[in-house]
């Protein structure tokens, strides 16, 4: 692994001191910031001002042991060539009881698809998203949200049953 | 309300509001239902119903081993399967912490570029048939065959190649394949001139594409566009340059860019990218170093009998037992490659078991859903297919 990007180290240090969050540089061009969901909106605004102009992915993860959901935003830049090399993961957690996050649509419009999919697959509600409804599944799909770990896949056997 | 367009027209035009379903069985929709809200022939809004080919790769990945996932992951974009394969393996390699030999890196670049040309030809063929230009469609699929044959010769499969494995690739290059590629480049260069004559410089096609679906630089960034569509709007962004993988930092090539951001610019970018891909192929064939195609860590585990039969005989790697159900350490990785349609990212979380805890696939078409929706607003109904075709949107890739 080569030395981490100086630009990135500076941004993360600024963030840590300004917002008192837990941000670390994890590789040459990778960093993670763990935020509380009450802070995420101002954090996103700050990151946008620094030059992160789009969201690559919105990932929802289910942790049944601790009864928690985590949402990860992978953000990067198109307009700033130095920041384009960087991918920052913005992570926030919440418990099963309160699966509601503020939507970042007002900051980055590119979260439109990702948040909508996370809603339908995991049942996480993004407050403030303009069109939060199903996209991939049937309109009348019911039951557990499919990407939760409690949704078990039915597997078909590969081999033909042995004769009795 | 009635209005008159032009007195000489002599027809009364009545603006009517209404809705139209395009697809999912419409020849111009692929496997997608586009629900269009019209006012006259101006599109006010579209609702994209994308789930018709959803195959839940992300969920299935929770119950399959890392190796068993390779063919599954290639399915969403069968015409660009090398890139889907490559991106996934790069993420797995990051978790496993494996080094890939130089020769394998060159081979990965080679197959990726062959696949990029094939993918662009497919996209151009589809765009042509959307615009009612059937010759372009047949040429696109005909020319694509040349490159698919090369992939078949290298990898042994026509559609889903499963060529790239953690630590290397499965088969080596032979002199006969080198010759095939050289011939194909000569053929394609000649054919691209014909393409320009019949499609790109065709006044009818130009009229259908110019100033249609214009995406400004600001909008492209805001909406998170990817790939050739992004570069046609004047944003310099290509993963091969920004974060080089394979052997891209050792070959010389350019990134075609346009400022116009219309459907025509997107078409031109694709044609110029094919030329750049052929330049890369020529350099790879010239520069490719000798050596092993699989990391030593795995190569040493192949039993001597198999080595003698397959590696020394046919230069093929037969999987050592390690691959059956390896357990990568706990951790997570995000990798990205520049696939035919744009940036493709994989995010894997490993909990130390032989199966991924969570796998996220961010395909280029997935990120184009929002771009497509926004571009359609305010366009004319007749331009819907032109916008759709020029984005090179591939529904199964968005559905995953």
Contacts between the chains, C-beta under 8 A, distances in Angstrom:
chain1	res1	chain2	res2	distance
A	29	B	243	6.9
A	30	B	334	7.1
A	53	B	221	5.2
A	53	B	222	7.5
A	54	B	221	6.2
A	54	B	222	7.5
A	54	B	224	4.4
A	55	B	224	6.5
A	56	B	224	7.5
A	56	B	336	7.9
A	56	B	343	7.5
A	56	B	345	5.7
A	56	B	362	6.1
A	56	B	367	7.8
A	57	B	345	6.1
A	57	B	347	6.2
A	57	B	360	6.0
A	57	B	362	4.4
A	59	B	347	5.8
A	59	B	358	7.1
A	59	B	360	4.6
A	61	B	349	6.7
A	61	B	357	7.8
A	61	B	358	5.1
A	72	B	347	7.5
A	74	B	334	6.4
A	74	B	345	7.2
A	74	B	347	6.9
A	78	B	220	7.7
A	78	B	221	4.8
A	78	B	230	7.1
A	78	B	235	5.1
A	78	B	237	5.2
A	79	B	221	5.9
A	79	B	235	7.3
A	81	B	236	7.2
A	81	B	242	7.7
A	84	B	237	6.2
A	84	B	242	5.0
A	85	B	242	5.7
A	85	B	243	5.7
A	87	B	334	6.0
A	87	B	336	7.7
A	89	B	334	7.5
A	108	B	222	7.9
A	108	B	224	7.6
A	109	B	222	5.2
A	109	B	223	5.9
A	109	B	224	7.4
A	109	B	370	7.2
A	110	B	222	7.1
A	110	B	223	6.0
A	110	B	224	2.9
A	110	B	367	7.2
A	110	B	370	6.8
A	112	B	370	4.5
A	113	B	366	6.4
A	113	B	367	6.9
A	113	B	369	5.0
A	113	B	370	5.2
A	121	B	58	7.8
A	134	B	51	7.9
A	135	B	49	7.9
A	135	B	50	6.1
A	135	B	51	6.5
A	136	B	50	6.4
A	136	B	51	4.0
A	136	B	54	4.7
A	136	B	399	6.3
A	137	B	51	6.1
A	137	B	54	7.2
A	138	B	51	7.4
A	146	B	56	6.9
A	146	B	59	5.7
A	147	B	58	6.6
A	147	B	59	6.0
A	149	B	62	7.8
A	151	B	59	7.5
A	153	B	59	6.6
A	153	B	60	7.0
A	153	B	62	7.6
A	153	B	63	5.5
A	155	B	63	6.8
